[in-house]
Amino acid sequence: MIYTITLNPAIDQLLFVKEDVQKRKTNRIVKTSWDCGGKGLHVSGVLSQFGVPNEALGFIGSQNKEQLYRILAEKRISHDFLMEDGVATRTSFVIISETSSGSIMMPEAGFHVSMANKQAMLAQIREKVTPNDMVVIAGSPPPGFTLADFEVLLKTLQHTGCFVGCDVSGDFLQLAAKRGVDFIKPNEDEIKALLADETADLEVAIRRLAKQIRYLVVSLGKDGSYCAHDGKLYRITAPQVAEKSDTGAGDCFVGAFIAGLAKQLPLSEVLKRATGCSASKVMHADSSTFSLVEAEILQEQVEIKEMSIDVI
Amino acid sequence: MIYTITLNPAIDQLLFVKEDVQKRKTNRIVKTSWDCGGKGLHVSGVLSQFGVPNEALGFIGSQNKEQLYRILAEKRISHDFLMEDGVATRTSFVIISETSSGSIMMPEAGFHVSMANKQAMLAQIREKVTPNDMVVIAGSPPPGFTLADFEVLLKTLQHTGCFVGCDVSGDFLQLAAKRGVDFIKPNEDEIKALLADETADLEVAIRRLAKQIRYLVVSLGKDGSYCAHDGKLYRITAPQVAEKSDTGAGDCFVGAFIAGLAKQLPLSEVLKRATGCSASKVMHADSSTFSLVEAEILQEQVEIKEMSIDVI
């Protein structure tokens, strides 16, 4: 089974306007819609779209649980959340202009998770997760979820022997790298920060970090990505598409990447699919829509150059 | 009694952010709050703050009525709304940056009012309104509320013999002016459009329109206003204040103006109070907050020049 962990889920409220919003004018909303939010839930959505069985874990608030459940049911996302009483899952407002690219993301902070629920998650992992499972933690933790909490979570996961992927940032990324999880996806700035060497050559940096991470992906935005695995370094060039919004493109990549690994496809195939999905997402205005058909066409345009990792 | 009519009320959802929102970054929401929205409800709020008895009329949706009622109770606004089943009162999102001035208003369109409810409003007016009452229609009508509907509404109101004020725009303002209601508040562009003469001298335009409107106020934003009444033209200069947001300043003016008339204060006093309230509102970031104490201080700085209306 694949589990995604969203420590700070959201309900995305999408506000569509005609043009870029401005002060001192009436920016009429032409349409609103809702989506689940938080990177882990988006990853679950991609897995479900690929028909890969998965279950979303994480902390949600009791007050608006029906609304979140309704959205998840529409997206065929199975879940087993821990519920915090008397609080609401945060809303993340996304303003999308129909006539320009890029969206404005306005997330609420989210609630503090109780000690009892932090403990309950560890118990849940010990009970559910087996060495054959894959677990992906994606998205930033909520306020009050400390680095120490995150370390206990990683230890508990790694103790089960499962595959652990982490799409997180800042100190949490640093910790995930230090603990040698199976998959991380830093960007160029992040990998240099991880090595505490801002001037490092990118390929050199990847080769150094690849020693401790089984699947290391470095995302370069529209320029594609690098992936280091099993003594090989891959340079992936993404197809050029008309950008509507790159928000959520990373989640599409992660979802498709994990789906490909779960299906035991060859790595070059996995990378092509992930890059195609991510490029398809960029063509859509919201944070999670991509098309499997578009992705299949786009992945034909993905170029992969393979190098030995030990060159330097 | 004073009645306000809000044809398209809203629940204002205020989203406070640290800095001006930007695409492609995380604009963290630091606080959210709710207010009633729609100009008529803001006018009611001002009347209530002045201790002037009033009742808010209009069309609201059943789905979120409890939330709206809760907000109105907090603001001590009495109401007798007509309810549309199976729809929600629209939300108007207001993005307020803590470190800059001006807000981003993003209103939803609102629901279509049924014929039955349009009729019910006319019946309600015939039953409630007496010649001694004042009625203020403020804010744009909802989708599907036609100019013909508005004309029937005005006729029904005028037939009662009550004072009729209209803070509306576009064709609705044109109609209100044509029907010679007791109070309108166009801005400089609007009064020229009303006279179909873009090149008219402003004072000439006011003198012409004053023949058919008992209390004609022309707002000039931070430059103050004109008021024409009973053969006199007043030029009101507003105090200069540090602007946080001018949204809702007009509603403060209207509320304080109507409150003053209801209390039968001398017109120069009414204009000073209305201008003071409006200036106080400008110093606050949201759409309706002003302070009676601030307004009292500011009204001492308001200057009024009185001229005969028949000079030209």
Interface residues (C-beta under 8 A of the other chain):
Chain A: L15 V17 V21 Q22 K23 R24 K25 T26 N27 R28 I29 V30 T32 F93 I95 G102 S103 I104 M105 M106 P107 E108 A109 D246 T247
Chain B: L15 V17 V21 Q22 K23 R24 K25 T26 N27 R28 I29 V30 T32 F93 I95 G102 S103 I104 M105 M106 P107 E108 A109 D246 T247
